[in-house]
Amino acid sequence: MVETGTIFRVRCIDNTLQRNTLSVGRVYEVTRTHERDDYYELSGLGRFSQSRFEVVQPESTGNGETETPREARQTSRSR
């Protein structure tokens, strides 16, 4: 389960009926989850069924630790 209010990334695994909007294999940023309705709200794209995506694991920092997607985004901007 994803923490409410946390921005994270998901990879598209099914673009059926959404080929002009979603690309299989592409990573998207989720800005909001709708747990009750099983939807992800993607940054700038709208709402899509959670079954079309897999959550991307936190990125490795290179020293054996992992970062959350938000930490990875913030640190990549500061590097």
Phi and psi in degrees as a GROMACS rama.xvg file:
@    title "Ramachandran Plot"
@    xaxis  label "Phi"
@    yaxis  label "Psi"
@TYPE xy
-95.704  139.253  VAL-2
-65.8108  132.591  GLU-3
-63.0558  135.584  THR-4
87.8834  -4.93345  GLY-5
-91.1425  130.883  THR-6
-87.0362  130.039  ILE-7
-140.723  176.238  PHE-8
-115.133  146.293  ARG-9
-132.907  151.601  VAL-10
-105.771  133.253  ARG-11
-72.9856  128.464  CYS-12
-116.677  -6.19052  ILE-13
-153.304  117.047  ASP-14
-112.636  20.4928  ASN-15
-51.9  128.78  THR-16
67.1752  2.45167  LEU-17
-129.45  25.0165  GLN-18
-59.7939  -30.1788  ARG-19
-81.8415  -9.13169  ASN-20
-114.499  -45.0221  THR-21
-108.741  149.244  LEU-22
-122.126  128.847  SER-23
-61.1552  132.983  VAL-24
91.6007  -17.5678  GLY-25
-76.6449  146.128  ARG-26
-98.4803  132.477  VAL-27
-121.558  154.267  TYR-28
-96.6784  126.348  GLU-29
-93.2755  124.782  VAL-30
-99.1365  -18.2936  THR-31
-159.63  143.804  ARG-32
-112.453  144.633  THR-33
-116.738  81.9101  HIS-34
-56.7694  -43.3716  GLU-35
-62.8259  -37.011  ARG-36
-98.836  -0.942024  ASP-37
57.5699  47.8437  ASP-38
-123.102  149.438  TYR-39
-109.1  140.76  TYR-40
-100.608  117.57  GLU-41
-93.5462  142.428  LEU-42
-54.0426  111.371  SER-43
76.5425  0.526171  GLY-44
-115.902  -22.4028  LEU-45
110.063  -160.356  GLY-46
-102.628  138.697  ARG-47
-141.008  149.895  PHE-48
-59.1795  135.611  SER-49
-62.1957  -25.901  GLN-50
-66.9445  -13.9127  SER-51
-81.9849  -4.69214  ARG-52
-133.713  159.401  PHE-53
-124.414  141.889  GLU-54
-71.1498  133.067  VAL-55
-81.559  130.576  VAL-56
-65.3955  151.313  GLN-57
-54.9235  146.71  PRO-58
-78.793  149.547  GLU-59
-80.6431  143.925  SER-60
-88.9071  -7.90619  THR-61
94.5797  -11.1491  GLY-62
-115.195  23.9156  ASN-63
89.6387  -7.67591  GLY-64
-100.072  162.157  GLU-65
-118.116  155.401  THR-66
-112.114  152.649  GLU-67
-75.2704  159.369  THR-68
-55.3062  -38.1238  PRO-69
-64.4963  -44.5863  ARG-70
-62.4877  -40.7222  GLU-71
-62.1136  -42.2619  ALA-72
-65.8473  -43.0013  ARG-73
-68.1098  -41.6068  GLN-74
-72.5192  -31.9979  THR-75
-68.4971  -28.8382  SER-76
-73.4255  -30.3862  ARG-77
-88.0992  -8.54673  SER-78
